[in-house]
């Protein structure tokens, strides 16, 4: 069964950074030996460039109007340390070149863990970082009453909203100048080699690629849809819970889509075959699908299309991912999920987030989970996790969503991921924890300004225990709940009154929340009034951004750290607390169990922040904890924090991206069906054969099978094709005779095969031929009894009885329960019935079918072709496993052969027409005139030679052959 307590880290995750990089090199060497093209580049697509851009000199600045106010850029509380603060024993990187006068570039503070991890990859890869420029700033010119943000490292003022220049006022000359200066930019707070890095090659370049967007698009995207819709949703807040007067979940989506398209277009302009693309966070969830669509359409030079190479797309979501019941409230839920599923690999912070995402895809979109094999380095056995499901197979409720060791007896060097199957494209899903740059944080705690402030705190609170909390003043950070828990500590444990203080620092959030600020202030005043006095204050609340020296001094002085958000992903403060305590008290840490990082730090005191008594008890336990237990807990936490660093995280993700390249998923890309070639050979042929599946090929898959009706475009295509005497057209479907006759019977020249080859009706005939008449069908009642058993226990399922087969449908059931029951039923049939009966079990799309082993679509295709050897053009289209029998039957020619082939009489002819002798026939068709076409993604495993993505495209290609234009989908008309 599924484990809901999957370890945050996996077996092998504690290997060294150099070992991970050795795995990366081994994977790349193996791929290159197998002929896989690799560029050696990783392209990171981030919302912001890690650089702020200030325009210092430009003619466009004269007369610039102030842009509309937008929420100011909030600096991170703990920016990277400047190089001049490093210990003298460490070699500093070269000093940056002097900046030209037109632009002033500086590090953008924020997302320090992600940025540090990205920069560390320069050891193994050339890197490109694509991001929005952010608001273009003019030089800060403070005047009386001028506001602005303050750099917490230097205390310098940075430009405020009124100092920002509209993007429309930036000339092309200025943009070109920025490109030049970014090419020469060296971040003084950038990557500094660690002790492990010094053994590796250093110096692979990092290139910054600026993206320009109009102000309304950029801020509608970020301040609008990202911050007002997606961010609250991912933190279990619906938009009406966020204090805005415009509580529409769909507002600003157009800007979100436009911004994602802008990122995709800019990315496509620099993409090369063999690139690894790494998309970061919830701001850019549509980019993977947009990029993949562009690749398949051949819109990117040298990448995708019919003959181009491929790129591997990874998506890392840094935020939490909510349960399906929360996510399904989003109006644009399918667009967002489909956008994410365009990636080859989707990675989250924790196993629980991967489980939420997989469940959402299954429940909201109806997609199915599947296993996906990927290549592992030769020595990867040490880094593989252990699958929860026995044998590493895929089970909806019994599956490991992390990497798993291949099944017993499987191929060495192959790992299995669990992923989501979307029309044949499988997006692998896994998790990998983010850490901090532990060596940099350790250096920061040794800054010269830290020790004096630490001593001052010790003197000020000499006889007091110090509890420290540092959070953004945001509703999900749980500051109110923490204060109430502290009040309960003083109430339930009165011995701590006048002996413990809470120093709570709240940094400004992305948007102001006056109501929350007032509630916090009132609660602080209440606690101080109730338990304080003239000479003692129990709660010290500082709503400000601390300088680095103050911050690390506070962490070092603490007797207890309390970080209890209501919902959070990675929280760097908790890891910084552990590192800061290494040289001081080794104090314990109280963490919320609703943080992604909490599973990573199992030796912290974990609490439910809503349970005030539980939090108060944990505070008391931490304050009275013995020195031996403190040291033991701290040692375990310190090992985790210093092992799972941002550098390790980045290297592991690079390794996992490379693992997605293998012969099954990348090297074998089915090319897109070429319209012009198809049309040319169609026109040249004297006699033509068309073979169509029905569901999923001529019509989309729908929830109720009875609602799968042919579209007007499909009916037009069939009418025109069958009216041409040179065309022989067959529908080869799993549907029964009655359904096909009801909806397609009016085409007299249309041949039909029903029940997967069990029955056939020739063109211009009203008589059905039964291929099962001479077969033993006594097994049907036994199978029907099993199906009835599962139908009773699976609400929404039903049985479809046909003359030659029996099908159990579960499309209307709970998706996860239905698929679990399907697997159980399949196992029962294959282990207890199939060995005794001449039948086979087929797993279809939301159904399970049992049919005679001698009846399939392939035999029908062979019969039709044997009886019509003069056809010079064959088009065959299908979408599922039963259609692979048709594609297999049309593998008529040996590789690279151009000779004519002869065909032996198939069983479907010999067994039925056994009154005369049958001889071999010579086929007139040539290899290039056989178009077997799978409906689905290009990476779908299939015997077909070509692919299209949707049923509408099958119909569109047929209309193109007869000179008609699609009348249904505007998108399809534009595409064709």
QUILIN-V503285 format. One record per run of one state. SS is the DSSP state (a for helix, b for strand, c for the rest). FROM is the first residue (numbers start at 1). TO is the last residue. If there is no record, write none. Layout:
# QUILIN-V503285
SS FROM TO
SS FROM TO
This chain:
# QUILIN-V503285
c 1 16
a 17 33
c 34 40
b 41 48
c 49 50
b 51 55
c 56 58
a 59 61
c 62 82
a 83 85
c 86 102
b 103 107
c 108 111
a 112 123
c 124 125
b 126 132
c 133 135
b 136 138
c 139 148
b 149 150
c 151 156
b 157 158
c 159 160
a 161 163
b 164 165
c 166 166
a 167 169
c 170 171
a 172 183
c 184 196
a 197 199
c 200 205
b 206 211
c 212 214
a 215 234
c 235 238
a 239 241
c 242 252
a 253 268
c 269 275
b 276 280
c 281 281
a 282 284
c 285 286
a 287 296
c 297 299
b 300 300
c 301 302
b 303 303
c 304 308
b 309 309
c 310 311
b 312 316
c 317 323
a 324 327
c 328 332
a 333 340
c 341 344
b 345 348
c 349 350
a 351 365
c 366 367
b 368 375
c 376 379
a 380 383
c 384 389
a 390 392
c 393 403
b 404 405
c 406 413
b 414 422
c 423 424
b 425 431
c 432 437
a 438 444
c 445 447
a 448 460
c 461 464
b 465 472
c 473 474
a 475 477
c 478 478
a 479 492
c 493 493
a 494 496
c 497 499
b 500 507
c 508 513
a 514 531
c 532 532
b 533 533
c 534 535
b 536 536
c 537 538
b 539 542
c 543 547
a 548 557
c 558 559
b 560 563
c 564 567
b 568 568
c 569 571
a 572 583
c 584 587
b 588 592
c 593 594
b 595 595
a 596 599
c 600 604
b 605 607
c 608 611
a 612 624
c 625 626
a 627 643
c 644 645
a 646 659
c 660 662
a 663 667
c 668 671
b 672 672
c 673 674
a 675 684
c 685 687
b 688 692
c 693 694
b 695 695
c 696 698
b 699 699
c 700 704
a 705 707
c 708 711
a 712 723
c 724 726
b 727 732
c 733 736
a 737 744
c 745 749
b 750 754
a 755 757
c 758 758
b 759 761
c 762 768
b 769 770
c 771 778
a 779 792
c 793 797
b 798 801
c 802 804
b 805 809
c 810 814
a 815 832
c 833 833
a 834 836
c 837 838
b 839 843
c 844 846
b 847 852
c 853 856
a 857 867
c 868 872
b 873 878
c 879 880
a 881 889
c 890 901
b 902 903
c 904 906
a 907 910
c 911 920
b 921 922
c 923 926
a 927 929
b 930 935
c 936 945
b 946 948
c 949 950
a 951 961
c 962 969
a 970 975
c 976 976
